[in-house]
Amino acid sequence: ETLKSKDMMRNHQVAKSIADVSWYEFVRQLEYKSNFYGRTLIKADQWFASTQICSSCGEKGQRQTMNVREWTCACGAHHDRDINASINLLMLAD
């Protein structure tokens, strides 16, 4: 996802880790490596709600705080936040 590191660094719990990564360089290296190996790098819009959209039914749930790691959709599907986001991002690539 194309996220703004400046905004993410407002969260003091993860700010040091984000600053250490050097986000721009990380993305630049991803682009270089994907081109080198003939892969496609897909950047999702920063407003794409990958963690909030149910990967089973497609319904967009409510915004949740970072400490909510699992949630259940109205359709009954139980989701791990990160796994659900990765499934949604994979479907975005198709």
VOGU-3710 file (C-alpha; in Angstrom, 3 decimals, decimal comma):
1> etlkskdmmr> 0,000/0,000/0,000  1,205/3,492/-0,673  1,294/4,826/2,845  2,633/8,150/4,048  5,451/7,506/6,490  5,069/11,026/7,906  1,526/10,228/9,020  2,491/6,794/10,304  5,269/8,273/12,450  2,669/10,104/14,541
11> nhqvaksiad> 2,113/6,750/16,248  4,968/6,822/18,756  4,862/3,046/19,230  6,013/2,381/15,648  7,711/5,678/14,727  11,281/4,508/15,417  10,819/1,321/13,403  9,402/3,243/10,459  12,210/5,807/10,605  14,828/3,027/10,740
21> vswyefvrql> 13,440/1,381/7,615  13,815/4,466/5,410  10,502/3,907/3,654  11,446/5,612/0,393  14,555/3,446/0,017  12,566/0,321/0,852  10,006/1,057/-1,883  12,765/1,989/-4,332  14,478/-1,349/-3,698  11,182/-3,207/-4,165
31> eyksnfygrt> 10,684/-1,510/-7,532  14,253/-2,303/-8,576  14,060/-5,960/-7,527  10,654/-6,498/-9,120  11,920/-5,068/-12,416  15,130/-7,098/-12,191  13,243/-10,373/-11,663  10,464/-9,553/-14,146  7,814/-9,221/-11,447  4,995/-6,733/-11,171
41> likadqwfas> 4,892/-4,405/-8,196  1,377/-3,185/-7,500  0,891/-0,185/-5,250  -2,526/0,098/-3,663  -3,913/3,547/-2,982  -3,323/4,707/0,592  -7,088/4,988/1,090  -7,795/1,396/0,031  -9,288/-0,147/3,173  -7,549/-3,516/2,865
51> tqicsscgek> -7,963/-4,402/6,548  -11,602/-3,296/6,768  -13,057/-5,010/3,696  -14,275/-8,572/4,216  -12,378/-10,807/1,799  -15,330/-13,238/1,795  -18,323/-11,024/1,016  -16,719/-7,669/0,129  -18,603/-5,659/2,744  -16,663/-2,762/4,232
61> gqrqtmnvre> -16,691/-2,868/8,011  -16,026/-0,072/10,431  -12,606/1,422/11,049  -10,797/-0,274/13,915  -7,848/0,628/16,066  -4,480/-1,059/15,528  -4,863/-3,240/18,630  -7,845/-5,087/17,060  -6,070/-7,990/15,369  -9,103/-10,193/14,619
71> wtcacgahhd> -12,693/-9,382/13,715  -15,863/-11,084/12,524  -17,859/-9,771/9,568  -21,649/-9,573/9,466  -21,550/-12,522/7,008  -19,989/-14,653/9,766  -16,454/-14,843/8,363  -13,775/-14,506/11,032  -10,657/-12,613/9,912  -7,117/-12,042/11,062
81> rdinasinll> -6,452/-8,395/10,199  -3,172/-8,961/8,326  -4,237/-12,095/6,468  -7,494/-10,452/5,402  -5,574/-7,409/4,134  -3,183/-9,590/2,139  -6,081/-11,463/0,514  -7,736/-8,140/-0,418  -4,479/-6,831/-1,887  -4,038/-10,032/-3,918
91> mlad> -7,570/-9,643/-5,296  -6,746/-6,036/-6,176  -3,869/-7,315/-8,332  -6,167/-9,511/-10,457
//
